[in-house]
């Protein structure tokens, strides 16, 4: 996670009101004591050097648009605002018929009906923990056979009670989880958790279905803090810093690479990851690609191979926030090098392959959102190889949280702002 990505906003001090808002989600009588070898609440003192104290940055509110721009391959592109007034939206899913579901990290699910954002959030969404690197309500995905079963999947941070921080004060802790419900047009019926991790203090999550029908889930590994926390992505009995693979009901597929292997959780598909904020199926090859934030430098896109180790924190091209390189050399036997790498960091978030016909010169390209650099990155691919990078909409919309191709062949973006927007790119 890049320092200015905004996801470290609660390091050190969190307001009492924010703590209460999430801590009360689990009554004390229902809280189960958690015992782990790592700190349940990390000691973040000194992990980022002191600097000028400035208020949190939010981009200025956007006008109504639309706006026009050109690129080398595509001319006369229009950017329009589909919906505004979203609170740090995380992800969008496109329903048959044209409506859209949007998650907001604070714990709200929103609906865009006939191109208009419904003012009322969807009722019945359970409590989430949304504080610091526990992002709250996050990714959303439709079942591959949604037309038959109407199943909707959402990843979120599930409250697990509190644990003492370094000052002895109670601090909320949460586990990454996936809920599933049947969309009725007004709410999610039969809502239940299909997966809840038994670990806590893990960072953000993306979910996506693979060509094999399995559900893949990224769980970020701690990006700062003591070694007991940083090293967790290398521990096979810990979900932190892993990509999990499960059935659509949340069960372990028998062909997962670590099934039956002592010291490893059977859900693990790959390990050694940091903060993974992008996940997409490559429709041309059937491979899953993931995007991962480094610290200062070392943002990655990886092509996932079952059972492989992607190195964090022992292999990285990034520097610690205090300036030093985290590893003397960015490679190690038995660990994978990134397929695509950014130094300095752009703060990768959201990723989509373009397969539509509305932008014919972009077909087969990979689009990646950037939080730190507030832009959309287009990667022209020759097979899996990147032959060109183009940076679009720099500082135009704000921090790009999610990137999706809609069923209409247009490109949709969500901005991670307190007054976030759903924007659309379309040809003139």
Secondary structure by P-SEA (a helix, b strand, c coil): cccccccccccccccaaaaaaccccccccccccccccccccccccccccccccccccccccccccccccccccccbbbbbbccccccccccccccccbbbbbbbccbbbbbbcccccccccccccccccccccccccccccccccccccbbbbbbbbbbcbbbbcccccbbbbbbbbbbbbbbcccccccccccccccccccccbbbbbccccbbbbbbbcccccccccccccccccccccbbbbbcccccccccccccccccccccccccccccccbbbbcccccbbbbbbbbcccccccccccccccccccccccccccccccccccccccccccccccccccccccbbbbbccccccccccbbbbbbccccbbbbbbbccccccccccccccccccccccccccccbbbbbbbcccccbbbbbcc
